[in-house]
């Protein structure tokens, strides 16, 4: 057994015994770790607060490869208090966490961690949660094996695109458009921008509401049709937004 310090975020917690917790911590270097936080449910425990869901920190643990680890302490980077104070933003954080865990099951790549962390930090900073969520969603598609072709027509490669095809998996030009709806060219350009943008470098988001809505609707449909993921947390977002 060795002591390691590792950056991560608590993505799930389970009660263990009378006073302890099992934490599932998503990390960049070691994927998803199972860590026991002994006595975390005790009122005076120093681990009580840092063992809560969505704590983003440097975790110090007794590490055992492929076995249960033991929590020692943590240096918190962010509690995501702004997100937790807004039920809509919290709904998006919950959904993105569920989505990220499912993407990890398909493809264990450190880049997934970076996309997730950089995205939720932007939501915490106050950036539009729908836009950030859609950026993360489109970046995850390639890890799920259903990435979109956005560098021209998916059939012939020509740059003069007029729509996007669910069935073909990318942009289409006028020649190869069949029953797909046509989109405003600004929507199509922004969809491509979502895919290529570095989340960490976003300093301003000025996107018209109709563009945000069009992209969000398309991605919702594409995820339902082609990813095989049916997450209750996604329905929760719809319910709280419509209430």
Secondary structure, 3 states (H helix, E strand, C coil): CEEEEEEEEEEEEEEECCCEEEEEEEECCCEEEEEEECCCCCCCCCCCHHHCCCCEEEEEEEECCCCCEEEEEEEEEECCHHHHCCHHHHHHHHHHHHHHHHHHHHCCCHHHHHHHHHHHHHHHHCCCHHHHHHHHHHHHCCCCCCCCECCCCCCCCCCCEEEEECCCCEEEECCCCCCCCECCHHHHHHHHHHHHCCHHHCCCCCCCHHHHHHHHHHHHHHHHHHCCCCCHHHHHHHHHHHC
